[in-house]
Amino acid sequence: MSELILNPLAPRFWTGLGLYGIFVQPFRGYPLVKAIHQGFERQVTADDPARPGEVVHLYMSGLGPVTPVQSDYAPATAPPPTINTPLTCHFLGDIPARVLFAGLSVGLVGIYQVELEIPRTRIGEPVLICAVPFGAVLASAYLPVEGGLEGFLPASR
């Protein structure tokens, strides 16, 4: 009998997955990150991008163990359990994005919520890359940011 061993550290963004898991590719082959604006009132899109300095809410999987320990088969409980390994994120060109919180999303099973501060530095390529230490897998996706990639995203509101 063979055993299937899953890597607990394989970060993945919730993205614009289409029917049967086919990726929607809105920007140079990168899927659109499912991100919510700071006030939780609407989704970040190319027509309504994140703003420099804004804190956006992302949802991921594969970020590993948390503290306090949670059951794998039950919704996460409050206080929000935080991941045990640091998550780092940056935009292409090594422009860092500050991770304010990464942990299980309360009330959901196995879904991690990440609070990410958009850098105030000008972003050329709006491709976000996140990783955990010692993981061979990087998560990368398109996150629309105001003022990023001249001519592709709206310059201001």
Backbone hydrogen bonds, N-H to C=O, Kabsch-Sander energy under -0.5 kcal/mol:
donor,donor_aa,acceptor,acceptor_aa,energy
5,I,3,E,-0.6
6,L,4,L,-0.6
10,A,8,P,-0.6
10,A,62,G,-1.0
12,R,61,S,-2.1
14,W,59,Y,-2.7
15,T,13,F,-0.6
16,G,32,L,-1.1
17,L,15,T,-2.2
18,G,22,I,-3.1
21,G,18,G,-1.7
22,I,19,L,-1.2
24,V,16,G,-1.5
25,Q,23,F,-0.6
27,F,30,Y,-1.3
30,Y,27,F,-2.8
32,L,24,V,-0.5
33,V,142,Y,-2.7
34,K,14,W,-3.0
35,A,33,V,-1.2
36,I,57,H,-2.3
37,H,42,R,-2.9
40,F,37,H,-2.4
44,V,35,A,-2.9
45,T,48,D,-1.5
50,A,144,P,-2.5
53,G,118,I,-2.2
54,E,51,R,-2.4
56,V,54,E,-0.6
56,V,116,L,-2.9
57,H,36,I,-2.4
58,L,56,V,-0.5
58,L,114,V,-2.8
59,Y,34,K,-0.7
60,M,112,Y,-2.4
61,S,12,R,-2.2
64,G,8,P,-0.8
67,T,82,T,-2.6
74,A,71,S,-0.8
76,A,105,S,-0.5
76,A,108,L,-2.5
82,T,67,T,-2.3
83,I,102,A,-2.5
84,N,65,P,-2.3
88,T,131,A,-2.6
89,C,97,A,-0.6
90,H,129,I,-2.4
91,F,95,I,-3.1
92,L,125,E,-0.5
92,L,127,V,-1.5
94,D,91,F,-0.7
95,I,91,F,-1.6
97,A,89,C,-2.3
98,R,117,E,-1.0
100,L,98,R,-0.7
100,L,115,E,-2.8
101,F,115,E,-1.2
103,G,113,Q,-2.0
104,L,81,P,-1.9
105,S,111,I,-3.4
106,V,104,L,-0.6
107,G,76,A,-2.8
108,L,105,S,-2.1
110,G,108,L,-0.6
112,Y,60,M,-2.6
112,Y,110,G,-0.5
113,Q,103,G,-3.5
114,V,58,L,-2.6
115,E,101,F,-2.6
116,L,56,V,-2.7
116,L,114,V,-0.7
117,E,98,R,-3.2
118,I,54,E,-3.1
118,I,116,L,-0.6
124,G,122,R,-0.6
127,V,125,E,-2.0
128,L,126,P,-0.6
128,L,141,A,-3.0
129,I,90,H,-3.0
130,C,139,A,-2.6
131,A,88,T,-2.3
135,G,132,V,-1.5
139,A,130,C,-2.8
141,A,128,L,-2.0
142,Y,31,P,-3.0
143,L,126,P,-2.5
146,E,50,A,-3.6
147,G,154,P,-1.6
148,G,145,V,-2.2
149,L,123,I,-1.1
152,F,149,L,-2.7
153,L,148,G,-0.8
153,L,149,L,-1.0
